[in-house]
Amino acid sequence: KDDKMNEGVECPDNQISPREGAVSCSTSCGDGKEPNTERTECELCPAGRYKGAGMDQCEVCPDHKISSLNRVKCANCDTDKGPNKDQSVCVTYCPELTNANITHMFPNITLSP
C-alpha cells in the first residue's frame, strides 16, 4: 500500500483522508502540522522542524535555531545558549577548557606543562 493512499485515494503532500474508505482528500494540515505516514491524520512537525503559513510540509530549522512549541516557526537561542542535537530546546554551552580558564576557576592549582 502506497503511504499516500487511503483506500485507493492518493492525497497531495499536505492533505489527509481522515475517514477509511473516503473517496477524496478533504483536510489540509494546518501550520505546525503534517500528515502522518498513513495520511489519515495531522500530527505536529518533529522537533527541529517547522511549518508556517503557506508551507506545504515541515522543514528543518536553520542552524543555531530551535522549533517553537507549536512548530510554526523557528526561534533563536539566547547568546550563551545553543540548540541541542535535534534542535528542540536551547542548552547552555560549556566554556572551552583552557589553562587560563582552569587557573581562573581554581587559583590555587598548579598546572604541569
C-alpha positions as CSV (number, residue, x, y, z in Angstrom):
1,K,0.0,0.0,0.0
2,D,1.4,3.4,-1.0
3,D,2.0,5.7,2.0
4,K,-0.1,8.4,0.3
5,M,-3.0,6.1,-0.3
6,N,-6.0,5.6,1.9
7,E,-8.3,3.0,0.3
8,G,-7.2,4.0,-3.2
9,V,-7.2,7.8,-2.8
10,E,-3.9,9.5,-3.4
11,C,-3.6,12.6,-1.3
12,P,-1.4,15.6,-2.1
13,D,1.5,16.3,0.3
14,N,-0.4,18.5,2.8
15,Q,-3.8,16.7,2.8
16,I,-5.3,13.7,4.5
17,S,-8.2,11.5,4.1
18,P,-9.5,11.1,7.7
19,R,-12.2,8.5,7.1
20,E,-11.5,5.0,6.0
21,G,-12.9,4.4,2.5
22,A,-13.2,8.1,1.7
23,V,-13.2,8.9,-2.0
24,S,-11.4,12.2,-1.7
25,C,-8.8,14.1,0.4
26,S,-10.7,16.6,2.4
27,T,-8.4,18.1,5.1
28,S,-5.3,20.1,4.8
29,C,-2.9,20.1,7.7
30,G,-2.6,23.5,9.4
31,D,0.5,25.4,10.4
32,G,2.9,23.4,12.5
33,K,1.5,20.0,11.4
34,E,1.9,17.5,8.6
35,P,0.1,14.2,7.6
36,N,1.1,11.0,9.4
37,T,2.6,8.2,7.3
38,E,-0.9,6.7,6.6
39,R,-2.3,10.2,5.6
40,T,-5.2,9.7,8.0
41,E,-4.5,12.5,10.5
42,C,-2.3,15.5,11.0
43,E,0.4,15.5,13.6
44,L,2.9,18.0,15.0
45,C,6.0,18.6,13.0
46,P,9.0,16.7,14.5
47,A,11.4,18.6,16.9
48,G,13.7,20.9,15.0
49,R,11.3,21.3,12.1
50,Y,8.5,23.9,11.4
51,K,5.7,24.7,9.0
52,G,4.5,28.2,8.8
53,A,1.7,29.9,6.7
54,G,1.8,28.9,3.1
55,M,4.2,26.0,3.5
56,D,3.2,22.5,2.3
57,Q,5.4,20.5,4.6
58,C,7.6,20.7,7.7
59,E,11.1,21.9,7.0
60,V,14.3,21.8,9.1
61,C,15.0,24.9,11.2
62,P,18.1,26.8,10.1
63,D,21.4,26.2,12.0
64,H,21.5,27.6,15.5
65,K,17.7,27.8,15.9
66,I,15.1,25.7,17.5
67,S,11.5,24.9,16.6
68,S,8.8,26.7,18.6
69,L,6.5,24.5,20.8
70,N,3.7,24.8,18.2
71,R,6.2,24.2,15.4
72,V,5.0,27.2,13.3
73,K,8.4,29.0,13.4
74,C,12.0,28.7,14.4
75,A,13.5,30.8,17.2
76,N,16.9,32.0,18.2
77,C,18.6,30.8,21.4
78,D,19.9,33.4,23.9
79,T,23.6,34.4,23.3
80,D,25.1,32.0,25.9
81,K,23.0,29.1,24.6
82,G,22.5,27.0,21.5
83,P,20.2,24.3,20.2
84,N,20.6,20.7,21.3
85,K,21.2,17.9,18.7
86,D,17.6,17.7,17.5
87,Q,17.1,21.4,17.7
88,S,14.2,21.1,20.1
89,V,15.5,23.1,23.1
90,C,18.2,25.6,23.9
91,V,21.0,24.4,26.1
92,T,23.8,26.3,27.9
93,Y,27.1,25.9,26.2
94,C,30.0,24.8,28.4
95,P,33.1,27.1,28.1
96,E,36.1,25.6,26.4
97,L,38.6,24.4,29.0
98,T,41.9,26.1,28.6
99,N,44.8,26.5,31.1
100,A,43.7,30.2,31.6
101,N,40.1,29.1,32.4
102,I,41.3,26.4,34.8
103,T,43.7,28.7,36.7
104,H,41.0,31.4,36.8
105,M,38.4,29.0,38.3
106,F,40.9,27.3,40.6
107,P,43.5,29.9,41.6
108,N,45.4,27.6,44.0
109,I,46.0,24.9,41.4
110,T,49.4,24.5,39.7
111,L,49.3,23.0,36.2
112,S,52.1,20.9,34.9
113,P,53.3,21.5,31.3
